[in-house]
Amino acid sequence: MKFRIGYRTLKTAVGAVIAIIIAQGLGLENYASAGIITILCIKNTKKKSLRASWDRILAGLIAIVFSIVFFELIGYYAGVIGLLLLFFIPTVVLFKATDGVASSSVIILHFYSAGGVTFGFILNEFLLVLIGVGMALLANLYMPSLDRKIEEYQRKIESNFKNIFKEIVYYLRHGDHNWDGKEIPETIQWINEAKVLSFQEMENQFLHNEEESLYFTYFKIREKQFEIIERVLPIITSISKTVEQGKIIADFIEELSEHIHGGNTADIYLDKLNKMHKEFEKMELPKTREEFEIRAALFHFINEMEQYLLIKRSFKGIVKQSKRNKNIVGEGN
């Protein structure tokens, strides 16, 4: 494994140091805890960081209240910490602020170590939470854009779809040949990675960003379409010889493969598929069992391709001007 210092690691290190310096500069007790809270609050997306920060503020306030009540009423004994936690943790869970349990436990231990409660100490602990959380939020205000990586995944996935369709076309026209099928595992991996990245990019938008949510939807659609592609490959390989209908379907798939993009022209190809259906109905019935089985396999294949196109028809399409190369993402399937 390669040693690497990532962007999040750098933010965490710098943010923690600045939080400690601010807390120390204000003369706060236990100032190092501000750095701990910063470390805990920095997440890989803005929304996760915001949620984690809110959880820690809420859990911190609950910890302060519980510490005052338990330690002042029962006493500053080690056993009281365990009793306090028995009530504190379920309360935090009830308020859905579980991310704040660890940082708030530190505050509870501060109260225990102090051996008494004053207004100044309560303010001290609250400021530690605010500084730690505030620094984490500032550090997470800027997140590097994932657009370039997402668009690269889009290009690679569409290229693999095209290559697989070309293999289908070749098989329908000429029969079997040596295809290693590497596009299959590659595409599965790339779709999964692209979904993670596009969801992460959505999570980095505090306000709704239609373009980023379109990318996530796009990769979900590609995932469903690829499931169909995986289903039709055994159907194609079951065809023992080339027939006229197979060559017609090959022409259709070849045209389809040339129009795999982020946009949506599924209706055009659904119309062509419907016309092809009608053309097949006018042809002679199969004369042998083998021909019947081939025609049945091709008919099954056409039905699956219809589902492939129907999935994409519901998608409005990604049509945007790239900030880098000023190209428009074309229409396709």
N, C-alpha and C positions, 0 to 999 in steps of 0.2 A: 504493500500500500504506500502511495506517495505521500510524503509530508507536505502539507499545504496549509497556509493561513488564509481562511476564507473571509469574505466581507463581513459576515455576521460575527465571526470571531474577533475581528479587528474592532467592530463597533462595541462589542461586549467589553473588551479590554479597556478601550478609551473611555467608554461611558462609565464603567465602574470606578476608574481612577478619578474622573471629574466629579462624580457624585461624592466620593470620599473627601476630596479636596474641599468641596463646597460645605459639606457637613462639618468638617474639621475647622474650616474657616469661620463658621458660625458659632464655634465653640460648643458643639453638641457632644453629649456623652455617647459612647458606643458608636462613634461616627463611621466605623468600618462597615456597620450593618447597612448603611445607605448603598454601599457598593454591592453587597450581597443581594439586596432587593433589585438593583439595576440588572444584575446578571440574570436573576430569575424572570424578569419582565421582558427581556429582549427575546423576541420570537422571530420566526422566518417570514411572517407577513404582518402588515400593519394592523389588520383586524384582530389577529391573534394577540398581538402586543397590547392593543387597546383593551381587549377582554381580560387579559392577564393582569393588566394594571388596575382595572376596576375591581377585579377579584381581590387583589392585594390591599387596596385601600379599604374595601368593605371588611375583609377579614381582619385587617389591622385595627379598625375601629372596634370590631367585636372583641378582639383580643384585649384591647385596652380596658373596655368595660368589664369583661370577665375577670381580668387580673385585679382590678380595683375591688370588685365584689368579693372574690374568693380569698385573696390574700389579706384584705383588710378585715373581713368578717371571721375567717378561720385562723389565719396566721401564715407567716412566711416559713413554711416547712416544705421539705422535698415531696412529701406525700400529697400535699395540696396541688402540686403541679399535675400529678397523675389524675387526681379528681377533677381538676379544672379541664384537662384535655378530654376527659370522658364526656363532658357537656359541650365543650367548645367545638370539637370536630364535628359532631352531628349538627350543631347549629350552623356552622359554616356550610356544610353540605346542604342543609335545608335552604339556605340563601343562594345556593348554586355558585359558591365562591371557593371551590375546593383548591384551585390553583394558589390560593393565599394561605393555605395551612402551614407550609414550611416557613415562609417569611414571618408569619404572625407568631409562630412558636418561638422564634428568636425574641420577639417583643415580650412575650410572656416570661421568658428567662431573664430578660433585662429587669422586669419588675421584681422578680424573685431575688435577683442579685442586689437590687437597690435596697431592699428590706423596708421600704416605705414609699408612700405616694404623696407627691406634691404637684401643684398645678404646673410648675416648671418642668417636672419630669414627664408629665403627660404630654405637654407641648413638645418636649424633646423627642419623644417616641413618634408622635404624629408627624413632626417635621422630617424625621428619618425616612418615614414611608413616602411622604410627598416628594422629597428630593430624589430618592431611589426610583420611584415610579416616573417622576417628571423627566429625569435624565434618560430613562429607557424610551419614553415616548419621543423625546427629541432625537435620540439616536435612530429611531425607526421612521422618522418623518420621510427620509429618503430611502427608497428601495431601488436598486438597479432594475431597469426594465428587462422583462423576459421576452419581449416581442421578437427579437432576432432569433432566439432559440426556438420559440413556438412556431414561427414561420418556417424555420429550417426543418422542424419535424413535419410540418404540413407538406413541404416539398418532397421529403423523403418518403412519406407514406403514400402520397399520390403517385410518385414514381414507381413504387413497388406494386401498387394497384395496377398501373399501366403494364408493367412487366408481366404480372400474373395473367392479365387478360391476353397479352400477346402470346403467352404459352398456350392458353386455351385455344386461341385462334390457330396456332400452328398445329395443335393436336387435331382439331376439327378438319383441317385441310390436308394434313399429311400423315397423321397418325403419331405414334409415340416417338420421342427422341430424348436425349440425355439432358434432363433438367434437374438440377440439384435441389430445387425447392427452398433455397436459403431465404427467399423473400417471406416465407410463411412465419418462421420464428422472429425474424427481424421486425416485421410489421406489428406483430403482437406486442413485442417489447416497446417499439416506438409509440404505439397508440397509448399504452399504459403510462409511459413517461410523459407524453404530451398532455394527457389528461391531468396529471399531477401538476405540471408547470402552468397550464392554463387556469386551473383552479387556484393555484398560488397567486397568479397575476390578478385574478378576481378579488382575492382576499387582500390585495394591496391597494384596493380602491375603496376609500371611505364612502364615496358616492357611487351610485349605480353607473357602471360603464358598459353600455350595450355591446360595444365591440369586443371587450374581453369575455363577456358571457357567451357571445356568439362562437368564439373559439372553443370554449369548453363544450358547448352543444355540438359543434362541428365534429370534434374528436369522438364524442359519444355516438354520433351518427356513423362515423367511419368504423367504429367498433362493431356496431350492429351489421353494417354492410359486409365487414370482413367475416363475420360469422357465417353469412350467406355464401361468400366466396369459398370458405372452408368446406361448406356443405356440398357445393356444386363440383368441386374438383374430383371426388370419387365418381360422381355421375358421368363426367366427361371421360375419365379413364376407363369406364366400363364399356364405352363404345368401341366395338371391335373393328369397324371399318368406316371409311368416309362415305357419306351419302349426300345427295343434293341438298337436303334440308340443313345438314350440318354445315355445308359451305355457305348457305344463306345466313345462317346464324353467325358464322365466323366473320362475315362481312359486317354484320351488325355490331358484334363485340369489338371488332377492330376500330370501327368509327367511335364507339363508346369509349374505348381506351384513349383516344386522342382528345377527349373532352372531359378529363377528370381534373376538376379544379375546385376552388372554394365557393364558386357561385352555384346557381341552380337552374338547369334547363331540363329537369327530369321529365316534364310534360312532353317535350319534343320527342324524347326517346320512348316514352310510354306509348305515344301515338304511333311511332314506327313499329314498336313491338306488336301493337294491336293489328296493324296492317299485315305484319308478317304472319300472325295467327290466321288471319283470313286467307292469306295466300296458301298456307299449308292445308287449310280445309278443302281447297279446290284441287289439290294434288291427288294422284291415285293412291288407293289404300295399299298398305304393305302386302307383299305377295309371299313372303317367307317369315318364319318365326324370328329369325335373326334380324330381319329388317323391321319387324314389329317392335322388337325389344329396343333397337336403336332409336326408332321414332318415339317410343315411350320415354326413353332416357332424355332425348332432346326436348320433348314436351315438358318433362319435369324441370329441365334446366331453364327453359323459357319462363316457367311459372316462378322459379326462384329469382330470376333476373328482374321479373316484374316487381317482386317484393323489394329487391335491391333498390329499384328506382323509386318506389313508393315511399321508402324510408327517407330518401333525400328530398322528395317533393315537399315535405312538410317544413323543410329548412329554408329560411329566407335567403341564405347565401352570404358569404363574406365578400363584400365589395368595398374595398377601401384603397386609399392612395397611400402607398408606403412613404414613410418619412425619409427613407434612405435612398431608394432608387426610383421613386416617382412612378412606379408601375401599378397598373390596376390589376387586382386579382380577378382573373377571368371567370366566366360562367362555365359550369360543367356539372358533373354528376359524382 
